[in-house]
Amino acid sequence: MSFLGSIDVTLTVHNEKITQVVILPRKEIHVEKFFIGKKVSEIKQLIRNLFSLCPDSQLSCSLVACHLARTGTPSQEILIQARWLNHLEMINESLRYFVLDVGCETYRSDKIQALIKARDCITKLKRCSPQDWEEIEHLWVDLRSISSFILLDGFPTNWMQALMHGTLKSSDESLTEALVRYGKNRTLGFCPSALEHNKAPEILINNLEIDSWKNYPWNIRVKGLTGAVTRLSSDPVVSGLLTQDGNTIYTRIVARFLQTIHAIDMIHADESSVDAVWIRPGVASALVENSRGVLIHSVELDLTQGIDDPTVKHYQILTPTEINITQSEFCKASLKNLSFRGDEDLKDKASLIFQSFDPCTTVHIEVKHA
């Protein structure tokens, strides 16, 4: 599923407390419907045309699922390529997020040229042959240098401890300004919901065991919150923040920041970030942990005419936005704990909460008084 336009959020307020939260996509489109009746070979271009957000992870997830459904055997070559493309996309999307959405205007102006250079470097890395390690390593040195300037310029040597203890000093030319700004209210956006600690293989196997793909439309379940705060929950800084403050806006944005740092430090993609499960002949599901959370593509192919280029019979996509926002109680739980003064303050804080769960989501917030 994909969302067009903003997601409408209605907050009902009584005595300076939120009593009800209604989250409703203004317009949603099941892009999977365009896949039905198409050949597997046609899906690749459709995905590139239909998805502007995280297109590489969407395409990778589809390729892995369709190949496994066709052959019954996972392709290590496709899995490796999918992990690599997702790894690069995670870095690219996160750098754009911090420069364009998080940092102040001075920071944005100072780092925008570096962001363009990082994007060009990532584009070249995508075109590299997996065997061309000399060129990949050369480009990776450049990417790491550019990304360090974007993310860590102006940070002290003990920046990890400063992040956890809230002792960073703010500079408008540095991302420190945003982290100090978000850290001024360490309780804002607290979410009591559980994290999804299972990795990609366990999530898929758990769904297989409860017959999630028995009847179409399939009932695929991801029980907890996904994304950077979940992926890095055992990191010393994120773990410390979860213990001290809980799962708050500040904890989530620090987790996204550290996730980006770790991705840039690792030239090899995390093997657990992409996996797939064969369900029955012609039916398979793939899972990608992209920059925003868990993405799942499930497909059923008509193999009666052969396996070379079969037709899509059923297709279903479960996106991070659905898992973390529209189909969950996570945002609602954070909003209901919110303290605010007046409608505008409520709207500003609610908007920050939504961005901390899914930075690519645009929301339109309406306040009603009971």
C-alpha positions in Angstrom: 0.0 0.0 0.0 1.1 3.6 -0.6 -0.2 6.8 0.7 -0.9 9.8 -1.6 -1.1 13.2 0.1 -1.1 13.5 3.8 -2.5 11.3 6.6 -5.4 13.0 8.4 -5.1 13.0 12.2 -8.0 14.1 14.4 -7.3 14.7 18.0 -10.2 15.0 20.4 -9.4 17.1 23.4 -11.1 17.5 26.8 -9.7 19.4 29.8 -6.2 19.7 28.1 -6.0 16.0 27.6 -6.3 14.0 24.4 -9.2 11.6 24.7 -9.3 10.1 21.2 -6.9 9.8 18.3 -8.2 9.0 14.8 -5.6 8.3 12.0 -7.0 8.1 8.5 -5.0 8.3 5.3 -6.5 11.0 3.1 -6.0 8.8 0.0 -4.5 5.4 -0.1 -3.8 3.3 -3.1 -3.1 -0.4 -3.1 -0.4 -0.3 -5.8 -0.3 -4.1 -5.7 -3.5 -4.1 -7.7 -1.5 -2.8 -10.7 0.7 -6.0 -10.4 -2.2 -8.5 -10.8 -2.2 -10.1 -14.2 1.2 -8.7 -15.1 4.3 -10.8 -15.8 7.0 -10.9 -13.2 9.3 -9.1 -15.7 6.9 -6.2 -15.8 6.9 -5.6 -12.0 10.4 -4.1 -11.9 9.5 -1.0 -14.0 6.1 -0.7 -12.3 7.8 -0.4 -8.9 10.3 2.2 -10.1 7.4 4.3 -11.5 5.1 3.9 -8.5 7.4 4.3 -5.6 9.2 7.6 -4.9 10.0 6.7 -1.3 12.5 4.0 -0.7 12.3 2.6 -4.3 15.4 0.4 -4.0 14.2 -1.5 -0.9 10.8 -1.9 -2.5 12.3 -3.3 -5.7 14.7 -5.5 -3.8 11.9 -6.9 -1.6 9.9 -7.7 -4.8 12.8 -9.3 -6.6 13.6 -11.6 -3.7 10.0 -12.6 -3.2 9.2 -13.3 -6.8 12.4 -15.3 -7.4 11.7 -17.5 -4.4 8.0 -18.0 -5.4 9.1 -19.0 -9.0 11.9 -21.4 -8.1 11.4 -22.5 -4.5 15.1 -21.8 -3.9 16.5 -18.5 -2.6 19.1 -16.9 -4.9 22.2 -15.8 -2.9 23.1 -13.4 -5.7 19.7 -11.6 -5.5 19.9 -11.6 -1.7 23.4 -10.1 -1.7 22.3 -7.4 -4.2 19.1 -6.6 -2.3 21.1 -6.2 0.9 23.6 -3.9 -0.8 21.0 -1.7 -2.4 19.0 -1.4 0.8 22.2 -0.6 2.7 23.0 2.3 0.3 19.4 3.5 0.4 19.4 3.6 4.2 22.4 5.9 4.1 21.0 8.1 1.4 17.6 8.4 2.9 19.0 9.2 6.3 21.4 11.8 5.2 18.6 13.5 3.3 16.4 13.3 6.4 18.9 15.0 8.7 19.9 17.7 6.3 16.5 18.6 4.8 14.1 17.8 7.6 15.9 17.9 10.9 18.6 20.5 10.9 18.0 24.3 11.0 18.4 26.5 7.9 22.0 27.4 8.7 23.0 23.7 8.9 21.0 22.9 5.7 22.8 25.7 3.8 26.2 24.6 5.1 25.7 20.9 4.3 23.6 20.9 1.1 26.6 20.6 -1.3 28.0 17.7 0.8 24.6 16.0 0.6 24.7 16.3 -3.2 28.2 14.8 -3.3 27.1 11.9 -1.0 24.1 11.2 -3.4 26.5 11.2 -6.4 28.8 8.8 -4.6 26.0 6.4 -3.7 24.8 6.5 -7.3 28.3 5.4 -8.4 28.3 2.7 -5.8 25.0 1.3 -7.1 26.5 0.9 -10.5 29.6 -0.9 -9.3 30.1 -4.6 -10.0 30.1 -6.6 -6.7 33.5 -8.0 -7.7 35.0 -4.5 -8.2 36.1 -4.1 -4.6 38.9 -1.7 -5.3 36.5 0.8 -6.8 33.9 0.2 -4.1 36.5 0.7 -1.3 37.7 3.9 -3.0 34.2 5.3 -3.3 33.4 4.2 0.3 36.3 6.2 1.7 34.8 9.3 0.0 31.3 8.5 1.2 32.5 8.1 4.8 34.4 11.4 4.7 31.4 13.3 3.2 28.9 11.7 5.6 31.1 12.4 8.6 31.2 16.1 7.7 27.4 16.1 7.3 26.6 14.3 10.6 29.6 14.8 13.0 30.9 18.2 12.1 31.0 20.2 15.4 30.7 17.2 17.7 33.1 16.7 20.6 35.3 13.6 20.9 33.0 12.2 23.7 29.8 12.9 21.6 28.2 9.5 22.4 28.3 10.2 26.2 27.1 13.8 25.5 24.1 12.4 23.5 23.1 10.2 26.3 23.6 12.7 29.1 22.3 15.7 27.1 25.5 17.7 27.4 26.0 18.6 23.7 26.7 22.2 22.9 24.6 23.7 20.2 26.0 25.1 16.9 23.8 26.2 14.0 26.3 24.9 11.4 26.1 21.4 13.0 23.5 18.8 13.7 24.2 19.4 17.4 21.7 22.3 17.2 18.8 19.8 16.3 19.9 17.2 18.8 20.0 19.9 21.6 16.7 21.2 20.5 15.0 17.8 20.6 16.8 16.9 23.8 15.3 19.9 25.7 12.1 17.8 26.4 13.3 14.3 27.0 9.9 13.0 27.9 8.1 14.2 24.7 6.5 11.5 22.6 6.9 8.7 25.1 5.6 5.4 23.6 4.9 2.5 26.0 4.5 0.0 23.1 6.8 -3.0 22.8 9.6 -3.2 20.3 9.7 -5.9 17.6 12.9 -7.7 18.6 12.6 -10.5 16.1 14.9 -10.3 13.1 13.6 -10.7 9.5 13.8 -14.6 9.5 12.0 -14.9 12.8 9.2 -12.5 11.8 8.6 -14.5 8.6 8.8 -17.9 10.3 6.4 -16.7 13.0 3.9 -15.7 10.4 4.3 -19.0 8.6 3.6 -20.9 11.8 0.3 -19.0 12.3 -0.9 -19.5 8.7 -0.8 -15.8 7.8 -0.7 -16.7 4.1 -3.6 -19.3 4.3 -6.3 -17.1 2.8 -6.0 -14.0 0.6 -5.9 -11.1 1.5 -3.1 -12.4 3.8 -3.0 -11.6 7.5 0.7 -10.8 8.1 1.5 -9.6 11.5 4.4 -7.5 12.9 3.5 -7.1 16.6 6.0 -4.4 17.8 7.4 -1.1 16.7 10.1 -1.4 14.0 12.7 1.0 12.8 16.0 2.4 14.1 15.1 2.4 17.8 14.3 -1.3 17.5 17.3 -2.2 15.4 19.7 -0.4 17.8 18.0 -1.2 21.1 21.1 -3.1 22.3 23.4 -0.2 21.4 24.9 1.3 24.6 23.6 4.8 23.9 20.1 3.8 22.7 19.8 1.2 25.4 20.8 3.8 28.0 18.2 6.3 26.6 15.5 3.6 26.6 16.3 2.9 30.3 16.6 6.5 31.3 13.8 8.1 29.3 11.9 5.4 27.5 11.0 5.3 23.9 10.7 9.1 23.3 11.2 11.4 20.3 14.7 12.1 21.5 15.5 8.4 21.8 14.1 7.7 18.4 16.0 10.5 16.6 19.3 9.5 18.3 18.7 5.9 17.2 18.2 7.1 13.6 21.4 9.2 13.9 23.4 6.2 15.2 21.9 3.8 12.7 23.2 6.1 9.9 26.7 6.3 11.5 26.8 2.5 11.9 25.7 2.0 8.2 28.4 4.3 7.0 31.0 2.5 9.1 30.1 -0.9 7.5 30.9 -1.4 3.9 29.2 -4.8 4.1 25.4 -4.9 4.5 23.8 -6.6 7.4 22.8 -10.1 6.3 19.7 -10.1 8.6 18.3 -7.0 6.9 16.8 -9.0 4.0 15.3 -12.5 4.1 12.5 -14.5 2.6 10.3 -17.5 3.2 8.9 -20.0 0.7 5.3 -20.8 1.6 4.1 -23.2 -1.0 4.6 -23.6 -4.8 4.2 -20.2 -6.4 3.9 -18.4 -3.0 6.7 -16.6 -1.1 7.3 -13.6 1.0 10.3 -11.3 1.5 11.2 -8.9 4.3 13.5 -5.9 4.1 14.5 -3.7 7.1 14.9 -0.4 5.4 15.7 3.0 6.8 12.1 3.5 8.2 11.3 0.0 9.5 10.0 -3.4 8.2 8.8 -3.8 4.7 7.2 -7.0 3.5 6.2 -8.1 0.0 4.2 -11.3 -0.5 3.4 -12.8 -3.9 1.5 -15.7 -5.4 2.3 -16.6 -9.0 0.5 -18.6 -11.6 3.0 -21.3 -12.5 0.7 -23.2 -14.8 2.4 -21.7 -17.8 5.9 -22.3 -16.6 8.3 -20.6 -14.2 10.4 -18.5 -16.5 8.1 -15.4 -16.5 4.9 -16.3 -14.7 1.9 -14.0 -14.2 1.1 -12.5 -10.8 -2.0 -13.9 -9.3 -2.0 -12.2 -5.9 0.3 -9.5 -4.4 0.4 -7.7 -1.0 2.7 -5.1 0.4 3.0 -4.2 4.1 5.0 -0.9 4.5 6.7 0.6 7.6 4.1 3.4 7.6 1.3 0.9 8.0 3.2 -1.1 10.7 4.3 1.8 12.7 1.5 4.3 12.2 -1.8 3.6 10.4 -2.3 0.0 11.6 -0.8 0.3 15.1 -1.4 1.9 18.4 2.1 3.2 18.7 1.5 6.8 17.7 -1.8 6.9 19.4 -0.2 5.8 22.7 2.4 8.5 22.4 -0.1 11.2 21.7 -2.4 10.3 24.6 0.4 10.9 27.0 1.1 14.3 25.6 1.2 17.5 27.7 0.4 20.7 25.8 -0.8 24.3 26.1 -3.4 25.2 23.5 -4.2 23.9 20.0 -1.1 25.2 18.2 1.3 23.7 20.8 -0.5 20.4 20.5 -0.2 20.4 16.7 3.5 21.2 16.8 4.2 18.5 19.3 2.0 15.9 17.5 3.7 16.6 14.2 7.1 16.0 15.8 5.9 12.7 17.2 4.7 11.5 13.8 8.0 12.5 12.2 9.9 10.5 14.8 8.0 7.3 14.0 8.1 7.8 10.2 10.1 10.8 8.8 8.6 10.4 5.3 5.0 10.7 6.5 3.1 14.0 6.0 0.3 14.6 8.4 -2.6 17.0 8.6 -3.6 17.5 12.2 -7.1 18.7 13.3 -8.0 19.4 16.9 -11.6 18.9 18.2 -12.8 19.9 21.6 -15.3 17.5 23.3 
